[in-house]
């Protein structure tokens, strides 16, 4: 029988790690000299290094798992995530990201023949209305280009998650995907070298985001995941945008607008209704 305290601890730390990715990226791009491309490259390389060490430590080849398609989606997520956070608050970015991830996965399910029931359709429509309402023009609306980049990041992460279904060793798969994403980061760095800039704090935030809140965060979550049913695991992840919003307000002094609050309730509540009503 799994140890409830161990599972709870792993879950709490994993969700905090996921929310911290938004906070680290936002504060790095807002308050340090690092540019979005450099942050992306350092983040992915740091995560790849830590995961490779973990794989070697357990006697496995670092490239034993993963695929190039998944690595491409991981890179697409990371680069659009970073460029989006140049102008988005931590809360808005996390909400758009999570909403796009869930919508992508739900859309795939519908295209594959999955059928939603009455309350699920209501939840989906409410969540979509929340996303649209958040993006409508107005004083509190996020910058459109940055918002679209974050939606693209969520879609890429959704595809990445779908590609990872059925992987028997998630840690090996994640390590292989991170390592295969490194060549993409090299191309990105070479293409943007003329505009590259960074400082010690910016690099530190990127390393922590890659090695700790991404690489180690995924390992912790995968360790806790077997103790949850699919619907429970998906519902638990609803806490990530809320944690990111709270961290943005308390740690980054970001405003929490009424529009964002209403959109959060609609998006997270609607998605929760779909998830909880699924078999």
C-alpha positions as semicolon CSV with decimal commas, in nm:
position;residue;x (nm);y (nm);z (nm)
1;X;0,000;0,000;0,000
2;X;0,136;0,346;-0,086
3;X;0,230;0,573;0,201
4;X;-0,034;0,853;0,206
5;X;0,206;1,105;0,359
6;X;0,471;1,029;0,095
7;X;0,217;1,061;-0,188
8;X;0,081;1,386;-0,047
9;X;0,431;1,531;-0,007
10;X;0,534;1,434;-0,361
11;X;0,214;1,582;-0,502
12;X;0,244;1,912;-0,316
13;X;0,606;1,960;-0,417
14;X;0,531;1,868;-0,780
15;X;0,242;2,116;-0,808
16;X;0,454;2,388;-0,645
17;X;0,731;2,309;-0,894
18;X;0,497;2,338;-1,192
19;X;0,357;2,669;-1,069
20;X;0,710;2,792;-0,999
21;X;0,800;2,755;-1,367
22;X;0,567;3,043;-1,447
23;X;0,704;3,255;-1,163
24;X;1,069;3,189;-1,249
25;X;1,025;3,262;-1,618
26;X;0,826;3,579;-1,552
27;X;1,065;3,723;-1,293
28;X;1,369;3,636;-1,506
29;X;1,234;3,812;-1,816
30;X;1,096;4,103;-1,617
31;X;1,372;4,175;-1,367
32;X;1,697;4,042;-1,518
33;X;1,892;4,093;-1,840
34;X;1,831;3,745;-1,983
35;X;1,642;3,722;-2,310
36;X;1,368;3,470;-2,386
37;X;1,577;3,255;-2,622
38;X;1,866;3,226;-2,376
39;X;1,626;3,141;-2,094
40;X;1,474;2,865;-2,308
41;X;1,810;2,715;-2,402
42;X;1,953;2,722;-2,050
43;X;1,629;2,580;-1,908
44;X;1,619;2,283;-2,146
45;X;1,992;2,209;-2,123
46;X;1,979;2,221;-1,741
47;X;1,681;1,986;-1,733
48;X;1,853;1,750;-1,977
49;X;2,170;1,747;-1,764
50;X;1,987;1,662;-1,442
51;X;1,774;1,391;-1,602
52;X;2,080;1,240;-1,772
53;X;2,255;1,220;-1,434
54;X;1,949;1,048;-1,284
55;X;1,940;0,797;-1,568
56;X;2,313;0,722;-1,539
57;X;2,276;0,693;-1,162
58;X;2,025;0,413;-1,198
59;X;2,237;0,235;-1,460
60;X;2,034;0,329;-1,768
61;X;2,134;0,495;-2,094
62;X;2,019;0,860;-2,095
63;X;1,866;0,817;-2,441
64;X;1,690;0,490;-2,359
65;X;1,349;0,656;-2,385
66;X;1,186;0,946;-2,564
67;X;1,126;1,029;-2,930
68;X;1,220;1,309;-3,167
69;X;0,855;1,403;-3,219
70;X;0,801;1,447;-2,847
71;X;1,128;1,641;-2,818
72;X;1,011;1,879;-3,092
73;X;0,686;1,941;-2,902
74;X;0,879;1,992;-2,576
75;X;1,098;2,252;-2,747
76;X;0,796;2,421;-2,909
77;X;0,631;2,446;-2,567
78;X;0,943;2,583;-2,397
79;X;1,024;2,850;-2,657
80;X;0,670;2,985;-2,696
81;X;0,629;2,974;-2,314
82;X;0,936;3,194;-2,268
83;X;0,854;3,447;-2,539
84;X;0,494;3,473;-2,412
85;X;0,609;3,560;-2,060
86;X;0,787;3,872;-2,178
87;X;0,456;4,055;-2,139
88;X;0,214;3,827;-1,952
89;X;0,172;3,813;-1,576
90;X;0,244;3,480;-1,407
91;X;-0,126;3,423;-1,334
92;X;-0,252;3,503;-1,683
93;X;0,019;3,294;-1,847
94;X;-0,045;2,990;-1,627
95;X;-0,420;3,011;-1,685
96;X;-0,386;3,038;-2,064
97;X;-0,129;2,756;-2,068
98;X;-0,339;2,518;-1,860
99;X;-0,656;2,599;-2,050
100;X;-0,488;2,533;-2,385
101;X;-0,336;2,205;-2,260
102;X;-0,671;2,071;-2,147
103;X;-0,857;2,196;-2,455
104;X;-0,600;2,029;-2,682
105;X;-0,635;1,697;-2,504
106;X;-1,014;1,719;-2,493
107;X;-1,020;1,810;-2,863
108;X;-0,811;1,504;-2,943
109;X;-1,048;1,288;-2,741
110;X;-1,350;1,419;-2,932
111;X;-1,175;1,370;-3,267
112;X;-1,088;1,015;-3,165
113;X;-1,453;0,935;-3,096
114;X;-1,494;1,019;-2,730
115;X;-1,841;1,149;-2,647
116;X;-1,927;1,411;-2,388
117;X;-2,250;1,410;-2,188
118;X;-2,471;1,707;-2,103
119;X;-2,282;1,850;-1,807
120;X;-1,950;1,789;-1,978
121;X;-2,059;1,995;-2,278
122;X;-2,170;2,268;-2,039
123;X;-1,830;2,260;-1,868
124;X;-1,648;2,275;-2,202
125;X;-1,857;2,572;-2,320
126;X;-1,803;2,755;-1,992
127;X;-1,427;2,699;-2,013
128;X;-1,418;2,823;-2,374
129;X;-1,622;3,127;-2,278
130;X;-1,372;3,199;-2,000
131;X;-1,079;3,184;-2,244
132;X;-1,256;3,406;-2,496
133;X;-1,361;3,651;-2,225
134;X;-1,003;3,675;-2,102
135;X;-0,877;3,758;-2,451
136;X;-1,146;4,011;-2,550
137;X;-1,011;4,365;-2,602
138;X;-1,017;4,590;-2,297
139;X;-0,795;4,757;-2,038
140;X;-0,743;4,430;-1,849
141;X;-0,688;4,214;-2,156
142;X;-0,343;4,055;-2,193
143;X;-0,131;4,150;-2,498
144;X;-0,276;3,949;-2,786
145;X;0,051;3,824;-2,939
146;X;0,182;3,706;-2,602
147;X;-0,153;3,542;-2,524
148;X;-0,150;3,358;-2,858
149;X;0,207;3,242;-2,793
150;X;0,102;3,100;-2,457
151;X;-0,197;2,925;-2,615
152;X;0,047;2,775;-2,866
153;X;0,267;2,664;-2,575
154;X;-0,032;2,493;-2,417
155;X;-0,124;2,322;-2,742
156;X;0,234;2,196;-2,782
157;X;0,236;2,066;-2,425
158;X;-0,099;1,897;-2,485
159;X;0,041;1,717;-2,791
160;X;0,354;1,629;-2,592
161;X;0,134;1,475;-2,323
162;X;-0,065;1,278;-2,581
163;X;0,256;1,146;-2,737
164;X;0,366;1,028;-2,393
165;X;0,058;0,816;-2,325
166;X;0,144;0,454;-2,262
167;X;0,514;0,521;-2,190
168;X;0,620;0,252;-1,945
169;X;0,911;0,451;-1,798
170;X;0,814;0,819;-1,779
171;X;1,146;0,927;-1,628
172;X;1,341;0,765;-1,913
173;X;1,099;0,913;-2,166
174;X;1,133;1,261;-2,017
175;X;1,513;1,235;-2,003
176;X;1,530;1,123;-2,366
177;X;1,297;1,401;-2,477
178;X;1,494;1,671;-2,292
179;X;1,823;1,546;-2,437
180;X;1,681;1,533;-2,789
181;X;1,552;1,889;-2,746
182;X;1,906;2,018;-2,691
183;X;1,992;2,035;-3,066
184;X;1,682;2,249;-3,119
185;X;1,803;2,487;-2,847
186;X;2,145;2,509;-3,015
187;X;1,979;2,618;-3,340
188;X;1,768;2,871;-3,148
189;X;2,075;3,013;-2,974
190;X;2,267;3,044;-3,300
191;X;1,972;3,213;-3,471
192;X;1,933;3,469;-3,192
193;X;2,296;3,514;-3,088
194;X;2,299;3,875;-3,209
195;X;2,026;3,960;-2,956
196;X;2,145;3,736;-2,672
197;X;2,184;3,888;-2,328
198;X;2,196;3,749;-1,977
199;X;2,328;3,806;-1,628
200;X;2,400;3,588;-1,326
201;X;2,050;3,603;-1,178
202;X;1,883;3,538;-1,512
203;X;2,098;3,231;-1,569
204;X;2,027;3,112;-1,213
205;X;1,650;3,139;-1,264
206;X;1,678;2,947;-1,593
207;X;1,888;2,671;-1,434
208;X;1,648;2,633;-1,142
209;X;1,353;2,628;-1,383
210;X;1,516;2,357;-1,595
211;X;1,685;2,134;-1,341
212;X;1,459;2,170;-1,036
213;X;1,106;2,284;-1,120
214;X;1,100;2,109;-1,460
215;X;1,331;1,806;-1,445
216;X;1,296;1,719;-1,077
217;X;0,933;1,835;-1,071
218;X;0,840;1,584;-1,341
219;X;1,020;1,305;-1,154
220;X;0,828;1,383;-0,833
221;X;0,497;1,394;-1,017
222;X;0,562;1,066;-1,197
223;X;0,649;0,907;-0,862
224;X;0,314;1,016;-0,716
225;X;0,105;0,955;-1,029
226;X;0,047;0,577;-0,986
227;X;-0,148;0,645;-0,666
228;X;-0,414;0,849;-0,851
229;X;-0,686;0,769;-1,097
230;X;-0,668;0,964;-1,422
231;X;-0,952;1,201;-1,330
232;X;-0,803;1,267;-0,988
233;X;-0,461;1,344;-1,135
234;X;-0,610;1,584;-1,389
235;X;-0,817;1,756;-1,120
236;X;-0,516;1,798;-0,892
237;X;-0,339;1,988;-1,169
238;X;-0,616;2,249;-1,157
239;X;-0,425;2,385;-0,858
240;X;-0,129;2,495;-1,073
241;X;-0,281;2,817;-1,222
242;X;-0,419;2,909;-0,880
243;X;-0,078;2,860;-0,716
244;X;0,089;3,062;-0,992
245;X;-0,164;3,342;-0,946
246;X;-0,109;3,346;-0,570
247;X;0,268;3,349;-0,618
248;X;0,243;3,629;-0,872
249;X;0,045;3,845;-0,632
250;X;0,252;3,770;-0,319
251;X;0,602;3,742;-0,465
252;X;0,597;3,950;-0,783
253;X;0,347;4,219;-0,676
254;X;0,130;4,150;-0,981
255;X;-0,228;4,280;-0,992
256;X;-0,520;4,039;-0,983
257;X;-0,795;4,187;-1,199
258;X;-1,165;4,108;-1,181
259;X;-1,151;3,986;-1,542
260;X;-0,878;3,735;-1,451
261;X;-1,071;3,614;-1,147
262;X;-1,390;3,557;-1,347
263;X;-1,198;3,388;-1,630
264;X;-1,018;3,165;-1,380
265;X;-1,343;3,048;-1,224
266;X;-1,495;2,982;-1,568
267;X;-1,193;2,803;-1,718
268;X;-1,091;2,595;-1,417
269;X;-1,450;2,525;-1,311
270;X;-1,553;2,425;-1,663
271;X;-1,255;2,195;-1,708
272;X;-1,312;2,041;-1,366
273;X;-1,672;1,964;-1,462
274;X;-1,557;1,786;-1,780
275;X;-1,288;1,588;-1,598
276;X;-1,500;1,482;-1,303
277;X;-1,785;1,366;-1,526
278;X;-1,558;1,152;-1,743
279;X;-1,534;0,782;-1,672
